[in-house]
Amino acid sequence: SESNIELEVLIEYNSTEDFSKTDRKLPKKILKEIHFLTVVAKANATIQYQIIQKKYKTRIHRPDLYNAISRFHYNSELEKNDTRLLLKRLYKKKIKDPH
């Protein structure tokens, strides 16, 4: 689906296979987890931080986590707005021409 493609693009852009302190980019598996926790589970940053630390046994820099959450949340909101706009247009057309 389109949202999966967008997720893959975001992950490719923001990740590396190795998680090093020098570039502090997040690996794909952690970005996918953040995406799920942000968009589906609607977990806050503190909960996400704790889950990622325990699940992946790694230290994550909070600014990196916050940036990823912000990107996924922003993209999720854009999708919702696009859907709302489409529904409004369809509703207006239906009112103008009910047949």
Backbone as ProteinMPNN parsed JSONL, in Angstrom:
{"seq_chain_A": "SESNIELEVLIEYNSTEDFSKTDRKLPKKILKEIHFLTVVAKANATIQYQIIQKKYKTRIHRPDLYNAISRFHYNSELEKNDTRLLLKRLYKKKIKDPH", "coords_chain_A": {"N_chain_A": [[0.835, -1.187, 0.0], [0.233, 2.381, -0.217], [1.007, 3.737, 2.129], [2.831, 1.947, 3.213], [4.888, 2.098, 1.362], [5.675, 4.755, 1.743], [6.572, 4.53, 4.377], [8.754, 2.802, 4.019], [10.388, 4.453, 2.451], [10.899, 6.559, 4.253], [12.239, 5.097, 6.204], [14.467, 4.112, 4.795], [15.73, 6.52, 4.23], [16.385, 7.471, 6.748], [18.015, 5.677, 8.119], [20.642, 3.374, 9.02], [22.448, 0.327, 8.624], [24.139, -0.279, 10.709], [24.228, 0.691, 14.061], [25.649, 3.349, 15.195], [27.393, 5.505, 17.444], [28.471, 7.693, 16.298], [27.132, 8.601, 13.962], [24.571, 8.33, 14.762], [22.223, 7.352, 13.589], [19.192, 5.567, 13.159], [18.644, 2.04, 13.13], [16.851, 0.062, 10.663], [15.04, -1.815, 11.797], [14.464, -0.718, 14.287], [13.347, 1.724, 13.564], [11.049, 0.791, 12.285], [9.748, -0.285, 14.471], [9.339, 2.05, 15.993], [7.647, 3.391, 14.249], [5.387, 1.679, 14.309], [4.743, 1.836, 17.066], [4.143, 4.533, 17.259], [2.167, 5.202, 15.269], [0.259, 3.094, 15.223], [0.005, 1.938, 17.875], [-0.037, 4.236, 19.333], [1.671, 5.09, 21.367], [3.356, 6.975, 23.893], [6.417, 8.958, 23.969], [8.058, 8.287, 26.162], [7.238, 5.697, 26.886], [7.819, 4.395, 24.481], [10.599, 4.689, 24.418], [11.364, 3.101, 26.608], [10.413, 0.57, 25.794], [11.921, 0.115, 23.452], [14.54, 0.176, 24.451], [14.53, -2.098, 26.133], [13.674, -4.181, 24.422], [15.507, -4.189, 22.264], [17.914, -4.066, 23.49], [19.658, -1.85, 23.529], [21.071, 1.425, 23.662], [19.3, 4.294, 23.016], [19.375, 7.472, 21.604], [17.577, 10.077, 22.946], [16.81, 12.472, 21.464], [16.958, 11.478, 18.827], [14.97, 9.549, 18.862], [12.732, 11.192, 19.394], [12.718, 12.761, 17.076], [12.176, 10.823, 15.101], [9.643, 9.936, 15.948], [8.224, 12.311, 15.611], [8.363, 12.659, 12.799], [6.954, 10.362, 11.879], [4.489, 10.773, 13.096], [3.715, 13.205, 11.958], [3.513, 12.493, 9.217], [1.464, 10.643, 9.405], [-0.646, 12.276, 10.201], [-0.864, 13.867, 7.923], [-1.826, 12.001, 6.073], [-4.333, 11.482, 7.198], [-5.521, 13.991, 6.898], [-5.596, 14.19, 4.107], [-7.436, 12.184, 3.533], [-9.706, 13.175, 4.828], [-10.143, 15.497, 3.312], [-10.709, 14.403, 0.785], [-13.085, 12.998, 1.384], [-14.753, 15.164, 2.058], [-14.917, 16.483, -0.431], [-16.182, 14.505, -1.983], [-18.611, 14.323, -0.628], [-19.672, 16.896, -1.055], [-20.017, 16.792, -3.823], [-21.923, 14.809, -3.967], [-24.09, 16.063, -2.752], [-24.611, 18.107, -4.598], [-25.27, 16.624, -6.875], [-27.312, 14.244, -6.427], [-27.881, 11.877, -7.76]], "CA_chain_A": [[0.0, 0.0, 0.0], [0.965, 3.642, -0.314], [1.633, 4.077, 3.41], [4.004, 1.08, 3.367], [5.948, 2.662, 0.52], [6.166, 5.944, 2.435], [7.329, 4.063, 5.529], [10.036, 2.298, 3.53], [11.193, 5.604, 2.033], [11.364, 7.216, 5.475], [13.207, 4.233, 6.874], [15.694, 4.125, 3.997], [16.35, 7.835, 4.35], [16.789, 7.781, 8.116], [18.609, 4.555, 8.834], [21.816, 2.651, 8.555], [22.409, -1.022, 9.18], [24.861, -0.269, 11.975], [23.845, 1.776, 14.959], [26.875, 3.845, 15.806], [27.208, 6.767, 18.153], [28.991, 8.808, 15.518], [26.108, 9.191, 13.104], [23.342, 8.236, 15.539], [21.046, 7.027, 12.793], [18.527, 4.4, 13.711], [18.5, 0.912, 12.21], [15.507, -0.137, 10.112], [14.143, -2.541, 12.707], [14.028, 0.202, 15.344], [12.43, 2.679, 12.938], [9.76, 0.11, 12.092], [9.143, -0.363, 15.806], [8.88, 3.398, 16.338], [6.474, 3.645, 13.401], [4.266, 0.93, 14.875], [4.384, 2.382, 18.378], [3.615, 5.885, 17.087], [0.968, 5.282, 14.433], [-0.734, 2.073, 15.566], [-0.201, 1.814, 19.324], [-0.182, 5.59, 19.887], [2.444, 5.14, 22.612], [4.118, 8.214, 24.047], [7.865, 8.82, 23.796], [8.648, 7.606, 27.319], [6.935, 4.267, 26.741], [8.589, 3.903, 23.336], [12.001, 4.625, 24.836], [11.514, 1.93, 27.477], [10.213, -0.637, 24.988], [13.063, -0.061, 22.545], [15.712, -0.177, 25.265], [14.426, -3.482, 26.616], [13.528, -5.13, 23.318], [16.696, -4.233, 21.406], [19.112, -4.047, 24.351], [20.545, -0.802, 23.035], [20.779, 2.78, 24.119], [18.846, 5.15, 21.925], [19.423, 8.88, 21.988], [16.207, 10.596, 22.974], [16.489, 13.355, 20.326], [16.728, 10.657, 17.637], [13.635, 8.97, 19.046], [11.74, 12.265, 19.239], [12.667, 13.13, 15.655], [11.483, 9.758, 14.367], [8.228, 10.008, 16.333], [7.655, 13.502, 14.961], [8.199, 12.392, 11.363], [5.874, 9.397, 11.666], [3.232, 11.403, 13.507], [3.403, 14.215, 10.936], [3.055, 11.799, 8.008], [0.174, 10.044, 9.735], [-1.628, 13.364, 10.186], [-1.061, 14.26, 6.526], [-2.703, 11.001, 5.463], [-5.683, 11.711, 7.717], [-6.039, 15.206, 6.278], [-5.906, 13.866, 2.716], [-8.671, 11.404, 3.545], [-10.792, 14.101, 5.174], [-10.373, 16.365, 2.164], [-11.374, 13.595, -0.231], [-14.462, 12.759, 1.819], [-15.494, 16.424, 1.928], [-15.183, 16.703, -1.859], [-17.192, 13.54, -2.418], [-19.881, 14.703, -0.011], [-20.172, 18.077, -1.769], [-20.492, 16.342, -5.136], [-23.16, 14.053, -3.749], [-25.146, 17.039, -2.47], [-24.927, 18.792, -5.856], [-25.886, 15.674, -7.804], [-27.589, 13.052, -5.63], [-28.123, 10.677, -8.581]], "C_chain_A": [[0.877, 1.247, 0.0], [1.665, 3.997, 0.993], [2.849, 3.2, 3.68], [5.176, 1.593, 2.55], [6.544, 3.888, 1.199], [7.006, 5.558, 3.646], [8.702, 3.585, 5.088], [10.949, 3.444, 3.098], [11.745, 6.328, 3.252], [12.443, 6.394, 6.161], [14.525, 4.223, 6.108], [16.451, 5.431, 4.191], [16.985, 8.05, 5.719], [17.518, 6.656, 8.83], [19.931, 4.122, 8.224], [21.73, 1.269, 9.168], [23.111, -1.082, 10.536], [24.438, 0.931, 12.797], [25.108, 2.249, 15.655], [26.615, 5.195, 16.449], [27.673, 7.952, 17.317], [27.927, 9.424, 14.619], [24.723, 9.142, 13.739], [22.097, 8.05, 14.689], [20.483, 5.711, 13.297], [18.433, 3.275, 12.686], [17.039, 0.722, 11.799], [14.563, -0.796, 11.104], [13.63, -1.634, 13.827], [13.079, 1.249, 14.769], [11.061, 2.049, 12.688], [9.014, -0.006, 13.417], [8.575, 0.994, 16.218], [7.639, 3.751, 15.519], [5.244, 2.946, 13.972], [3.797, 1.553, 16.188], [3.757, 3.771, 18.272], [2.253, 5.876, 16.407], [-0.119, 4.308, 14.882], [-1.041, 2.066, 17.061], [-0.427, 3.163, 20.005], [0.517, 5.734, 21.245], [3.228, 6.444, 22.689], [5.621, 7.914, 24.012], [8.521, 8.061, 24.95], [8.443, 6.098, 27.225], [7.756, 3.677, 25.596], [10.06, 3.733, 23.705], [12.248, 3.362, 25.664], [11.383, 0.625, 26.69], [11.435, -0.908, 24.121], [14.314, -0.455, 23.316], [15.681, -1.643, 25.676], [14.407, -4.488, 25.475], [14.82, -5.293, 22.523], [18.005, -4.169, 22.183], [20.145, -3.037, 23.854], [20.131, 0.529, 23.626], [20.388, 3.596, 22.898], [18.885, 6.59, 22.426], [18.019, 9.458, 21.877], [15.902, 11.567, 21.828], [16.231, 12.581, 19.029], [15.34, 10.025, 17.688], [12.563, 10.025, 18.803], [11.6, 12.684, 17.778], [11.908, 12.092, 14.84], [9.987, 9.782, 14.676], [7.561, 11.18, 15.626], [7.405, 13.267, 13.479], [7.028, 11.454, 11.113], [4.521, 9.997, 12.04], [2.784, 12.415, 12.451], [2.852, 13.549, 9.674], [1.699, 11.147, 8.218], [-0.93, 11.096, 9.683], [-1.899, 13.839, 8.755], [-2.004, 13.295, 5.824], [-4.143, 11.202, 5.92], [-6.309, 12.93, 7.055], [-6.4, 14.972, 4.821], [-7.225, 13.107, 2.625], [-9.864, 12.298, 3.858], [-11.15, 14.992, 3.989], [-11.116, 15.618, 1.061], [-12.836, 13.352, 0.141], [-15.317, 14.019, 1.715], [-15.866, 16.689, 0.477], [-16.272, 15.764, -2.364], [-18.57, 13.892, -1.864], [-20.496, 15.905, -0.732], [-20.709, 17.695, -3.143], [-21.805, 15.588, -5.005], [-24.326, 15.001, -3.491], [-25.574, 17.744, -3.755], [-25.674, 17.879, -6.819], [-26.152, 14.359, -7.072], [-27.786, 11.774, -6.451], [-26.861, 10.105, -9.066]], "O_chain_A": [[2.091, 1.177, 0.19], [2.788, 4.501, 0.977], [3.805, 3.654, 4.309], [6.323, 1.532, 2.992], [7.764, 4.053, 1.234], [8.032, 6.182, 3.917], [9.707, 3.922, 5.713], [12.152, 3.407, 3.353], [12.925, 6.675, 3.287], [13.439, 6.936, 6.639], [15.591, 4.317, 6.715], [17.677, 5.434, 4.303], [18.004, 8.73, 5.836], [17.626, 6.688, 10.056], [20.274, 4.457, 7.09], [21.003, 1.068, 10.141], [22.714, -1.854, 11.409], [24.31, 2.043, 12.286], [25.579, 1.615, 16.6], [25.719, 5.932, 16.037], [27.307, 9.093, 17.599], [27.833, 10.648, 14.525], [23.808, 9.837, 13.297], [21.026, 8.545, 15.042], [21.213, 4.855, 13.798], [18.173, 3.524, 11.509], [16.12, 1.159, 12.492], [13.411, -0.382, 11.237], [12.487, -1.771, 14.263], [12.106, 1.623, 15.424], [10.033, 2.704, 12.861], [7.794, 0.157, 13.47], [7.459, 1.075, 16.732], [6.693, 4.341, 16.04], [4.183, 3.556, 14.102], [2.602, 1.77, 16.393], [2.93, 4.143, 19.105], [1.298, 6.469, 16.908], [-1.295, 4.668, 14.916], [-2.198, 2.174, 17.467], [-0.945, 3.223, 21.119], [0.019, 6.408, 22.147], [3.706, 6.953, 21.676], [6.033, 6.754, 24.025], [9.443, 7.276, 24.729], [9.37, 5.321, 27.457], [8.321, 2.591, 25.725], [10.685, 2.738, 23.339], [13.225, 2.646, 25.442], [12.153, -0.312, 26.899], [11.924, -2.036, 24.066], [15.065, -1.326, 22.878], [16.687, -2.345, 25.578], [15.053, -5.533, 25.555], [15.186, -6.408, 22.152], [19.084, -4.213, 21.591], [21.338, -3.329, 23.772], [18.986, 0.723, 24.035], [21.074, 3.579, 21.877], [18.471, 6.876, 23.549], [17.362, 9.34, 20.843], [14.812, 11.49, 21.261], [15.386, 12.978, 18.226], [14.63, 9.973, 16.684], [11.595, 9.775, 18.085], [10.493, 12.932, 17.301], [11.092, 12.44, 13.986], [9.16, 9.664, 13.771], [6.455, 11.047, 15.103], [6.351, 13.636, 12.96], [6.2, 11.711, 10.239], [3.522, 9.747, 11.366], [1.606, 12.469, 12.098], [1.841, 13.991, 9.127], [0.878, 11.107, 7.302], [-2.022, 10.832, 9.179], [-3.034, 14.174, 8.416], [-2.88, 13.715, 5.069], [-5.07, 11.102, 5.117], [-7.485, 12.911, 6.691], [-7.405, 15.499, 4.342], [-8.035, 13.367, 1.735], [-10.912, 12.188, 3.222], [-12.327, 15.211, 3.703], [-12.054, 16.155, 0.47], [-13.723, 13.489, -0.702], [-16.483, 13.946, 1.325], [-16.997, 17.075, 0.184], [-17.176, 16.183, -3.087], [-19.576, 13.769, -2.563], [-21.699, 15.928, -0.989], [-21.737, 18.213, -3.577], [-22.693, 15.722, -5.847], [-25.435, 14.76, -3.966], [-26.766, 17.956, -3.978], [-26.604, 18.313, -7.498], [-25.313, 13.459, -7.093], [-27.851, 10.687, -5.877], [-26.871, 9.095, -9.77]]}, "name": "protein", "num_of_chains": 1, "seq": "SESNIELEVLIEYNSTEDFSKTDRKLPKKILKEIHFLTVVAKANATIQYQIIQKKYKTRIHRPDLYNAISRFHYNSELEKNDTRLLLKRLYKKKIKDPH"}
